[in-house]
Amino acid sequence: MPVGGTFSDHTNEAEAEMVLAILEKNINAFPDGTFPSVGVATFNIAQRNLILGKILDRQRFPQFEAFNAKMRALEDNGFFVKNLENIQGDERDVIILSTTYGIGKDGMFKQRFGPINFAKGYKLLNVIITRAKYKIYTCCSIPERIFLDYANYFGSEGNTRRAVFYAYLAYCKAVSDGNDEARRAILGNLAKNGQKHLPLGNLEIGELESPFEEGGLSAPICTSWQGEAPASAAICRISHRSCLRSTRCSNPKDCHRMRWCKVSFQSRGLPS
C-alpha cells in the first residue's frame, strides 16, 4: 500500500514520519542487547534534512526518551541519513528508503525524479537500493497506477530513468502479493530490454533476483509490501542470501559492484 504522502517543497512529510515510525517500532535490539547497523536513504537532500530534523526534535521531549536512547545506540553503530548522491559505498544491515516523490498539493503527479531521470540514473538507483546487507524498507508515495505502467516506458527509455524505477516498485508489489506471474514478467521485461546482457550460466531468469546492474537483467527482491506502521506506508523488505560478485575487481570479497545477488523469499512478517 502506498504511503499517500504529499510531495511539497521537495519533501514528503508523511514519508518522513514513516521513517521515524519504522525506527521506533521495527528496529529492535538483538538478544545480546546490540542493534543492527541502520541507514536512511532519501531521493533528495531536502528530504534528508527533514528526517534529520525530526529525529533531533524528539530529543527535546521526555516522552521520546526510549526512542532517543535507541537512536543513541544506533548512532554508536554507524547510523546515517543520506541522500541519493552521497550514499555510495555506505552499507548497513538495514536500510530505510524514502522514495520521497508523490502527488503534489495541486493534485498532480509530476514525474520529476532529479538525477534518476538522467540516462545514467539507473546507476544511482542501483546504488541506493543495494546498500542493505539484510533488509530494506521502502516507503513510497508514487501512485500505484503510475508505477505498474512501467512497461510502457521501456520503448523510449530501456532499463533506465523512470522505466527501471517503476519496474523496481512494481516488482516489490508483485513479490509482496505473492504474484509469481507478475514477478517473472517484470524480470523477463528487464532482461529483454537490458542494454547489456550478463552471462546467466546455469541460472534461470526466475532465479536471477538481482539489483539493476549495468542496465540490469532483473530486479531487487522485496518480500513484503505492508502498511503496518502509521500512514499505511509501502514497506518493501529485501533479504540477501548470497552474492556472486564481479570478477572485475582485484579483491572480490570487498567489491561492491555485484553482478547479481540471489536472495531468499521469506513469508514471515516484519519484525515488531
C-alpha positions as CSV (number, residue, x, y, z in Angstrom):
1,M,0.0,0.0,0.0
2,P,1.4,3.4,-0.9
3,V,2.1,6.0,1.9
4,G,-0.1,8.5,0.1
5,G,2.2,11.3,1.2
6,T,2.2,14.7,-0.5
7,F,5.3,15.9,-2.3
8,S,5.6,19.6,-1.4
9,D,8.7,21.9,-1.3
10,H,10.9,19.0,-2.3
11,T,9.8,17.0,0.8
12,N,7.3,14.3,1.8
13,E,6.1,14.8,5.4
14,A,4.2,11.5,5.6
15,E,7.2,9.5,4.4
16,A,9.5,11.3,7.0
17,E,7.0,10.3,9.7
18,M,7.0,6.8,8.4
19,V,10.8,6.6,8.6
20,L,10.6,7.5,12.3
21,A,7.8,5.0,12.9
22,I,10.0,2.2,11.4
23,L,12.9,3.3,13.5
24,E,10.7,3.3,16.6
25,K,8.7,0.1,16.0
26,N,10.6,-2.1,13.6
27,I,14.3,-1.7,14.5
28,N,14.9,-3.8,17.7
29,A,17.9,-5.0,19.6
30,F,19.4,-8.4,19.3
31,P,19.2,-10.8,22.3
32,D,22.7,-9.6,23.4
33,G,21.4,-6.0,23.5
34,T,23.2,-4.7,20.4
35,F,21.4,-3.2,17.5
36,P,21.8,-3.8,13.7
37,S,23.6,-1.1,11.8
38,V,20.9,1.2,10.1
39,G,20.9,3.8,7.5
40,V,18.2,6.0,6.0
41,A,18.4,6.9,2.2
42,T,16.3,9.6,0.6
43,F,15.9,10.7,-3.0
44,N,17.0,14.4,-2.4
45,I,18.8,16.4,0.3
46,A,15.6,18.3,1.4
47,Q,14.0,15.0,2.5
48,R,17.3,14.1,4.2
49,N,17.2,17.3,6.2
50,L,13.6,16.9,7.1
51,I,14.1,13.4,8.6
52,L,17.2,14.5,10.4
53,G,15.3,17.5,11.8
54,K,12.5,15.3,13.1
55,I,15.0,13.0,14.8
56,L,16.7,15.9,16.5
57,D,13.3,17.5,17.5
58,R,12.4,14.4,19.5
59,Q,15.5,14.9,21.7
60,R,13.7,17.8,23.3
61,F,10.7,15.8,24.6
62,P,10.9,13.4,27.6
63,Q,8.1,11.2,26.1
64,F,10.5,10.1,23.4
65,E,13.2,9.0,25.8
66,A,13.0,5.3,24.7
67,F,13.3,6.4,21.1
68,N,16.2,8.8,21.8
69,A,18.0,6.1,23.7
70,K,17.6,3.7,20.7
71,M,18.9,6.4,18.4
72,R,22.0,6.9,20.5
73,A,22.7,3.2,20.3
74,L,22.1,3.3,16.5
75,E,24.4,6.3,16.1
76,D,27.2,4.4,18.0
77,N,26.7,1.7,15.4
78,G,27.1,3.9,12.4
79,F,23.5,5.3,11.8
80,F,23.2,7.8,9.0
81,V,20.7,9.7,6.9
82,K,22.0,10.4,3.4
83,N,20.5,11.5,0.1
84,L,20.9,9.7,-3.2
85,E,24.1,11.4,-4.4
86,N,26.0,10.8,-1.1
87,I,25.3,7.2,-0.2
88,Q,27.8,5.4,-2.4
89,G,30.0,3.0,-0.5
90,D,27.9,3.0,2.6
91,E,26.4,-0.4,3.6
92,R,24.3,-1.2,6.6
93,D,22.5,-4.2,7.9
94,V,19.2,-2.4,7.4
95,I,18.3,0.5,5.0
96,I,15.1,2.6,5.2
97,L,14.4,4.1,1.9
98,S,12.2,7.1,1.3
99,T,11.4,7.5,-2.4
100,T,10.2,11.0,-1.5
101,Y,8.2,11.8,-4.6
102,G,4.4,11.8,-4.8
103,I,1.4,13.8,-5.8
104,G,1.7,17.5,-5.2
105,K,-0.6,19.9,-3.3
106,D,-2.2,20.7,-6.7
107,G,-3.2,17.0,-7.0
108,M,-0.8,16.5,-9.9
109,F,1.9,13.9,-10.1
110,K,4.9,15.3,-11.9
111,Q,7.4,12.7,-12.9
112,R,10.5,14.7,-12.0
113,F,12.9,12.5,-10.2
114,G,16.0,14.6,-10.3
115,P,19.1,12.6,-11.4
116,I,17.1,9.4,-11.6
117,N,15.6,10.8,-14.8
118,F,19.1,11.1,-16.4
119,A,20.4,8.5,-18.8
120,K,22.7,7.0,-16.2
121,G,20.2,7.5,-13.4
122,Y,19.8,3.7,-13.1
123,K,23.3,3.6,-11.7
124,L,22.3,5.8,-8.8
125,L,19.1,3.7,-8.3
126,N,21.3,0.6,-8.3
127,V,23.5,2.1,-5.5
128,I,20.7,3.3,-3.3
129,I,18.7,0.0,-3.3
130,T,21.8,-2.2,-2.7
131,R,23.1,-0.6,0.4
132,A,21.3,-3.1,2.7
133,K,23.1,-6.2,3.7
134,Y,20.0,-7.9,5.1
135,K,16.9,-5.8,4.9
136,I,15.4,-2.8,3.2
137,Y,12.2,-0.9,4.0
138,T,11.0,1.2,1.0
139,C,8.4,3.9,1.8
140,C,6.7,5.0,-1.4
141,S,4.1,7.7,-2.3
142,I,4.2,7.2,-6.0
143,P,0.7,6.2,-7.2
144,E,0.4,2.5,-7.9
145,R,-1.3,3.1,-11.3
146,I,1.8,5.0,-12.4
147,F,4.5,2.5,-11.4
148,L,2.5,-0.5,-12.6
149,D,2.6,1.0,-16.0
150,Y,6.4,0.6,-16.1
151,A,6.4,-1.5,-19.3
152,N,5.2,1.4,-21.4
153,Y,8.4,3.4,-20.7
154,F,10.7,0.6,-21.9
155,G,10.3,1.6,-25.5
156,S,11.7,5.1,-25.1
157,E,13.9,4.6,-22.0
158,G,15.0,1.0,-21.9
159,N,16.2,-0.1,-18.4
160,T,16.9,3.5,-17.4
161,R,15.2,6.6,-15.9
162,R,11.5,6.1,-14.9
163,A,11.2,2.7,-16.6
164,V,13.6,0.9,-14.3
165,F,12.5,2.9,-11.2
166,Y,8.9,2.0,-11.8
167,A,9.8,-1.6,-12.5
168,Y,11.5,-1.8,-9.1
169,L,8.4,-0.6,-7.3
170,A,6.2,-2.9,-9.4
171,Y,8.5,-5.8,-8.6
172,C,8.2,-5.1,-4.9
173,K,4.5,-5.2,-5.0
174,A,4.4,-8.4,-7.1
175,V,6.6,-10.3,-4.6
176,S,4.7,-9.0,-1.6
177,D,1.4,-10.0,-3.2
178,G,2.8,-13.5,-4.0
179,N,2.1,-12.8,-7.6
180,D,4.8,-15.0,-9.2
181,E,3.5,-14.5,-12.7
182,A,3.9,-10.7,-12.4
183,R,7.3,-11.1,-10.8
184,R,8.6,-13.3,-13.6
185,A,7.0,-10.9,-16.2
186,I,8.9,-8.0,-14.7
187,L,12.2,-10.0,-14.7
188,G,11.6,-11.0,-18.3
189,N,10.9,-7.5,-19.4
190,L,14.0,-6.2,-17.8
191,A,16.1,-9.0,-19.4
192,K,14.6,-8.3,-22.8
193,N,15.1,-4.6,-22.6
194,G,18.5,-4.7,-20.9
195,Q,21.2,-2.7,-22.6
196,K,23.8,-5.3,-21.6
197,H,23.0,-8.9,-21.1
198,L,25.0,-10.6,-18.3
199,P,26.0,-14.3,-18.7
200,L,23.4,-16.5,-17.0
201,G,25.5,-19.7,-16.6
202,N,23.2,-22.3,-15.1
203,L,20.8,-19.7,-13.6
204,E,17.4,-19.2,-15.0
205,I,15.5,-15.9,-15.2
206,G,13.2,-16.9,-12.4
207,E,16.3,-17.4,-10.1
208,L,18.2,-14.3,-11.0
209,E,16.8,-11.9,-8.4
210,S,19.4,-9.2,-8.7
211,P,20.0,-5.5,-8.4
212,F,19.7,-3.3,-11.5
213,E,23.3,-3.6,-12.6
214,E,24.6,-2.1,-15.8
215,G,21.3,-1.9,-17.5
216,G,20.2,-4.8,-15.4
217,L,18.9,-8.2,-16.1
218,S,16.4,-8.2,-13.3
219,A,15.3,-6.5,-10.1
220,P,16.0,-6.4,-6.4
221,I,13.8,-8.6,-4.4
222,C,11.2,-7.4,-1.9
223,T,9.5,-9.9,0.3
224,S,6.7,-7.8,1.8
225,W,4.7,-4.7,0.9
226,Q,2.8,-3.9,4.0
227,G,1.3,-1.0,5.9
228,E,1.9,-1.9,9.5
229,A,3.1,1.4,10.8
230,P,1.0,4.7,10.8
231,A,0.1,6.3,7.5
232,S,-0.1,2.9,5.7
233,A,3.5,3.0,4.3
234,A,4.6,0.9,1.5
235,I,7.3,-1.2,3.0
236,C,9.5,-3.5,1.0
237,R,11.8,-5.9,2.6
238,I,14.9,-7.4,0.9
239,S,16.7,-10.4,2.4
240,H,20.1,-11.3,0.9
241,R,21.1,-15.0,0.9
242,S,24.3,-14.9,-1.2
243,C,26.1,-12.6,-3.6
244,L,28.0,-13.6,-6.6
245,R,30.3,-10.7,-7.0
246,S,32.0,-9.3,-10.1
247,T,35.4,-10.8,-11.1
248,R,36.5,-7.5,-12.5
249,C,38.0,-6.3,-9.2
250,S,41.2,-7.4,-7.6
251,N,39.6,-8.3,-4.3
252,P,36.1,-9.8,-4.9
253,K,35.3,-10.0,-1.2
254,D,35.5,-6.3,-0.9
255,C,34.0,-5.5,-4.3
256,H,30.6,-3.6,-4.2
257,R,29.9,-4.0,-7.9
258,M,27.7,-7.1,-7.7
259,R,26.9,-8.8,-11.0
260,W,23.8,-10.2,-9.3
261,C,22.6,-11.1,-5.9
262,K,20.5,-14.2,-5.2
263,V,18.1,-13.5,-2.3
264,S,15.5,-15.6,-0.4
265,F,11.8,-15.2,-0.4
266,Q,10.5,-15.2,3.1
267,S,6.9,-15.1,4.1
268,R,7.3,-14.1,7.7
269,G,6.1,-10.7,8.7
270,L,8.2,-7.7,9.5
271,P,9.8,-7.6,13.0
272,S,7.6,-6.0,15.6
